[in-house]
Structures are given as structure tokens and as C-alpha cells.
Amino acid sequence: MCLGGLVVLPLVRADDSDVRAVGARVAALALLALLAALVLGWSPLVPVALLLAGGLYGAQLAIDDAPLDAAAPVVAAALLVAAELAYWSLEERERIPGDPGSSLGRAALVAGIGAAALVVSALLLALVDVVSARGLAFDLVGAAAAAAALAAVVLAARSVGRSG
């Protein structure tokens, strides 16, 4: 469901019908990859599905030459939540019963991770909006900072999840 919303967003916002046509194929492929991962229990397809969905969003922004997108933090958080939910679904295929209430705690953890990613991404977007510098070097530094911040949130959440 989360990935479905992610792949629909760029299709709805695309200015060109050719972008929509190609994007619909990429969206279908992303959803099919996630479905295959969940049905077959093959986890390497999860990142493929997420990469296709994120790539579709990025391609739509690049092709339409969109300015700084306020929806980017939501997309980042949704990608992270989609990944967590997909891997959680794969883990649930195992026949090992969990502790009572562990599902509720894990759902809260996933929601917290999503909220933290949304806040961090929004703060980074606000910072980028304030800084008026231009050029490839600044773009690379910004992308590296965004990736590092998101990785820090994921690592912190995973360490809290393992200790709890």
C-alpha cells in the first residue's frame, strides 16, 4: 500500500504523457517486484522495488525540471516505512512465534522511524532552501548529508529495536 502511493505520486504529477506511459511501466515493475519478494520470500527484490519507486520519483522531478519539492520528505519517509514493512512481512513468514505484544511494539517502532525520517528530511529540505549556493559540489555535499542523516536515523532505530 505504501509503495503503491509512492509510485502513483510521480505519475499524477508528470507533465508529459510519455513520462506517464513509461512511468506506469516502471511503477508496475516496482509493485510486481515487491509482490514477488513477499510471495516468494526473496528479500533481494525489496531493494529493487524501492529503487524503482524512488527512481521514478526522481526521474519525474528531473524530466519536469521541478524546483525544490516539498513532497520529498514524505517520499523519503514513505520509502523507509515501505522497506521496514516489507522486511517485517518477510520475517513474519518464519514459524517462530514472537513474544505477546511484540507486533504492537514493532509497529510503533516503524511509525517512529517514519516520523523521524520525515522530520530529518524536512529539516534538510528547509536547510537546502535557505542555502542559496549553487553548483555540483554543493549538490553532492547535500546529497551526502541527506544520505548520512537518513542512515543515522535507520541505524539508531535498528539499535533501539534490537535492545528493546
C-alpha positions in Angstrom: 0.0 0.0 0.0 2.8 2.4 0.9 4.8 1.6 -2.2 1.6 2.0 -4.3 1.1 5.5 -3.1 4.8 6.3 -3.9 4.6 5.1 -7.5 1.3 6.9 -8.1 2.6 10.3 -7.0 5.0 10.9 -9.9 2.5 9.6 -12.4 -0.1 12.0 -11.2 2.3 15.0 -11.2 4.0 14.3 -14.5 3.5 17.0 -17.2 4.2 14.8 -20.2 2.1 11.9 -21.3 5.2 10.0 -22.5 6.6 10.3 -18.9 3.3 8.9 -17.6 3.4 6.0 -20.1 6.9 5.0 -19.2 6.4 5.7 -15.6 3.3 3.5 -15.5 5.5 0.6 -16.7 8.2 1.3 -14.1 5.5 1.6 -11.4 4.0 -1.7 -12.4 7.5 -3.3 -12.3 8.2 -1.9 -8.8 4.9 -3.2 -7.5 5.5 -6.6 -9.2 9.0 -6.8 -7.7 7.6 -6.1 -4.2 4.8 -8.6 -4.6 7.2 -11.2 -5.9 9.5 -10.6 -2.9 6.7 -11.0 -0.4 5.1 -14.0 -2.1 8.3 -15.9 -2.9 10.1 -14.8 0.3 13.0 -13.5 -1.7 14.3 -10.4 0.1 16.8 -9.2 -2.6 13.7 -8.0 -4.6 12.7 -5.5 -1.9 15.5 -3.0 -2.7 14.8 -3.4 -6.4 11.2 -2.4 -5.8 12.2 0.6 -3.7 14.9 1.7 -6.1 12.4 1.6 -9.0 9.9 3.7 -7.0 12.4 6.2 -5.8 14.0 6.4 -9.3 10.6 7.0 -10.8 10.0 9.9 -8.4 13.5 11.4 -9.1 13.1 10.9 -12.9 9.8 12.8 -12.8 11.4 15.7 -11.0 14.3 15.7 -13.4 12.3 15.5 -16.6 9.7 18.1 -15.5 12.6 20.3 -14.2 10.8 20.7 -10.9 12.0 23.2 -8.3 12.7 22.1 -4.7 9.9 19.7 -4.0 8.1 20.0 -0.7 6.9 16.4 -1.0 10.4 15.0 -0.9 10.4 14.4 2.9 7.2 12.5 2.6 8.6 10.4 -0.2 11.8 9.7 1.8 9.8 8.7 4.9 7.4 6.5 2.8 10.3 4.7 1.2 11.8 3.9 4.6 8.5 2.8 6.0 7.8 0.6 2.9 11.2 -1.0 3.3 10.6 -1.7 7.0 7.2 -3.1 6.4 8.4 -5.3 3.6 11.2 -6.8 5.6 8.9 -7.2 8.6 6.5 -9.1 6.4 9.3 -11.4 5.2 10.3 -12.0 8.8 6.8 -13.0 9.7 7.0 -15.9 7.3 9.2 -17.7 9.8 7.3 -20.1 12.0 8.9 -18.8 15.2 6.3 -17.2 17.4 7.1 -13.8 18.9 6.5 -12.5 22.3 3.0 -11.3 23.1 2.7 -7.7 22.2 5.9 -7.6 20.1 3.9 -6.8 16.9 2.4 -3.7 18.5 5.9 -2.6 19.7 7.4 -3.1 16.3 4.5 -1.2 14.6 5.2 1.7 17.0 8.9 1.4 16.1 8.2 1.5 12.4 5.9 4.5 12.9 8.6 6.2 14.9 11.2 5.6 12.3 8.9 7.0 9.6 8.2 10.1 11.7 11.9 10.6 12.5 12.8 10.3 8.8 10.1 12.8 7.9 11.4 15.3 10.4 15.0 14.9 9.4 14.2 15.1 5.7 12.0 18.2 6.2 14.8 19.8 8.2 17.3 19.0 5.5 14.9 20.4 2.8 14.5 23.6 4.8 18.2 23.9 5.2 18.7 23.4 1.4 16.1 26.0 0.8 17.9 28.5 3.0 21.3 28.0 1.5 21.3 29.7 -1.9 24.6 28.3 -3.1 24.7 26.6 -6.5 26.9 24.1 -8.2 27.7 20.4 -8.4 29.8 20.4 -5.3 27.0 21.8 -3.1 24.6 19.3 -4.7 26.9 16.4 -3.9 27.5 17.6 -0.3 23.8 18.0 0.2 23.0 14.5 -1.2 25.7 13.0 1.0 24.4 14.8 4.1 20.8 13.7 3.4 22.0 10.1 2.9 24.1 10.3 6.1 21.2 11.7 8.1 18.8 9.0 6.9 21.4 6.3 7.6 21.9 7.7 11.1 18.1 7.5 11.7 17.9 4.0 10.4 20.9 2.8 12.5 19.6 4.5 15.6 16.2 2.9 15.1 17.6 -0.5 14.5 19.8 -0.4 17.6 16.7 0.7 19.7 14.7 -2.2 18.1 17.4 -4.8 18.9 17.8 -3.6 22.5 14.1 -3.4 23.2 
